[in-house]
């Protein structure tokens, strides 16, 4: 085997990652690759998710922490599980998120966008991500710095909707724009401790994974992409992997 390829495949051995939304979609792909590459992973997802079954299928280097990312107690428990079971926390990947597809005002029904739904999307996607960031950072700060002064890495997931939102995406676009907006100041806050923070965003997955989007809407969105080759979930994992390894990013 090519030595460079071998390094690429085993670079995460011994690392401990915490992945929110880890029971499905982009989060699941990240968890599976972490474990396959020799790392340990804590799946953070709702109690009703497939997190427990996934953790059991991946073996001793994977654990499930049932949690709502907006709950301080739940996320503290998940971070504690990483430390207690695997000894440390090196990387946190925020993949948990929700969305609604609703226009600002429905003139046919004379009904405005639900404020409750708007606030729920903002709370889960922005406050939930920040909740994980702040608590994961505290745990990473306990790690001994490596030769480069590096102690950990936090990766958030945004969306092209942060810059180019479509019809019915006011809440979702606002939430993803919020994630993008808070990334740089958080990165500056944590840089002195050797904790890197960044955000990646995707256009759309090949697989239709969004429960809020009908098949008809998904196909329409897909047709609007200039180069209609949407990202596979595993491609997002490759970005996560390269970000984690490249300490100058």
N, C-alpha and C positions, 0 to 999 in steps of 0.2 A: 504493500500500500504506500502511496505517495506520502512522505512524512508531513508535508504541509497540510494535506487533506486529513491525516490522522490528528494533527494538532487541532484543526478546525472542528473535528467531530468530538474531541474529548476535552476541549478547553473549559467546559463548565463542570467537570468532575469535582465534587466536593463543595460546590457552591450551593447555597440555600436560597430558594426563591419563594416569594409569596405572590400569588396571582389572584386578583379579584375577578369575578365572573369566570372563574377557572373551570367550571363544569360544562361549559359549552362554547361554541364558536371560537373566536380568536384566543380567548383565555384557555380553553381546553387544548388547542393546538400548542400553545406555549408551555403548558404543564407537561404535556406528553413529550415534547422535545427536551425539556429540562431533564426529565427522568431518564429518557433514552440516552442522553449524553452524559450521564453519571452524576447529575445534580440531584438534590432533594427539593421537593416542592410542597407547599401548603396551598391547597385549593380553598379559596374563600368564596363562598356562594350561599345562596338562600337555602334554608333547611329543606325546602321542597325540590331542590335541584337534584341532579344525578351525581353530586359531588362525592357522596359516600361510596357509591358503587364504582365510580372512576378511581378513587383513591385505592380501593381494595384491589382493583384490577391492575394497578401500576406497582403494587408491592410496598415493601417496607420504607422506601424512600419517598413515599407520598402520604400526606395526611389531609384530612378534610376538616375545615373549621366552618361550621354553619354560621352565617353572619349576614346582617344587613349593614352595608357599608356606611350608612348614615348613623349607625349606633356606635358611640364611643366604647361602650362596654364590649360589644361584639368584636370590634376591630382590635381592641386591646387583648382580648382573649386569643384572637388569631395570631397576633404577633407573639404573644407568650407561648403559644403552641410551637411556633417555629423555633424559639429559643430552647424550650424544654425538650422537644423531640430531636432536634437536629443541631442544637448548640449555638446557633447564630442566625443572622439574617443578612444576606448580601445584596439581594435584588428584590424590588417590589414592582409588579407590573399591574397597572390599573386598567382592567378590561371591562369591569362592570359598568353597565349603563342601560338606560331605558329611553324610549322615544314615543312620541305621538305624532300622527300625521293629520293635522287639523288646521284649516284656514283661520286666519285672524277673526273673520266674521263670515258666517254662513247667511248670505242674504236671502236664499231661497227659504230657509227655515226661520230667519230672523233671530239667529242665536249667535252670541259671541263665543270665541274660544274660551274654554273653561279655564278660569284662573287657577283653580285647584290643580288641574293637570299640568299647567305651565309651571307652577311652583314645585310640583312633584318631580318633574324632569330636571329642573335646576338643582333641587335638593340632592337627588341621587347622583347626577352626573358631575356637578361641581363640588358641592359640600361633601359628598361621599368620597370623591377622589382626594380632596384635601384632607379629610379625616384619616385616610390611609397614609397619605404622604407624611403628615406630621407625626403619626405614631410609629411608622416604619423608620423614619429618620432618627427618632430617639433610640431605637434599638440598634440601628447601624452605627450610631455614634459610639457604641460600646465596643465595636470591633477594633482590633489593633490595626493601625494603618499599614499598608504595604509599602514597598520601597518608593512608590510614587505618591505616597500620602493618601491613597485611595481607601475608603472605608465601605462604600456601597454605591448603588445605582438605583434610581427610581425612574420608571418609564410610564408615562401616561398615554392614553389612546384618545385622540381627537378624531376629526373627520374633515373631509373636504367641505362639508356643510358649514364649517367655521368661517370659510371664506366665500363660499358660493352656495348658499342655502337655496333650496327649491321651494315651490309652492307647498304650504302646509308644514314647513319646517321651522317656524319661528322659535318655538321652545327648544327644539333640538339644536338648531344653529346657535342660539344664544348660549346654551350649555357648553357646546364644544368650543365656541369662541372664548368662553370664560376659562376653560382649561388651558387653551393656548395663551391667553393673557396672563395667567398666574404663573406659568412655567418659568419665565426668566427671573422674576423677582424671587421665587422660591429657590431657583438654582443659585442665585447670588447669596441668599440667606444661608444655604447649606454648604457652599463651596469651601469656606474656611475649614470645615470638618472633613473635607475629602469625600463628600457625598454629591454625586452628579445627578442632575434632574433634567429630563428632556421629554418632549412629546412627539409622538409619531401620529400620522393620520393617513387613513386609507380612503380610497374612492368608494369602492363597493366590492364585496366578495363575489366570487363565482357562484357560490352556494347562496340560495335565498335563506338567510338565517334570521331576518328581522320579522318578528311576530306582528309588529304594527303595520307592516307593509303587505298589501295583497299581491298575489302573483301578477295581476295585471299591471299594478303600479311598479312592481319590481322590473318587469320586462320593459316598461316605458322608460324608467330611469336608466336601464342598461343601454337602451337604444340611443340615448342622448350623449353617451360617452364617446368622445372623438376617436379614441383608440379602444374599441370595445373588448378589451381583454382585462377583465376585473381581477383584482388580487386574490389569489388563493390564501386561505388562512395560514398555510405554512410559510408563505412569503413574508407575512407579518412577523412570524417567529424569526426568520432570518435577519430581519431588521433589528429585532430585540436582541438577538445574539450578538450581532456586530456592534451595536451600541454598547452593550455590557463589556465587551472585550476591548473596545477602543477608548482608552482612558483620557484621550485628548478631546473627545466629543463632549 
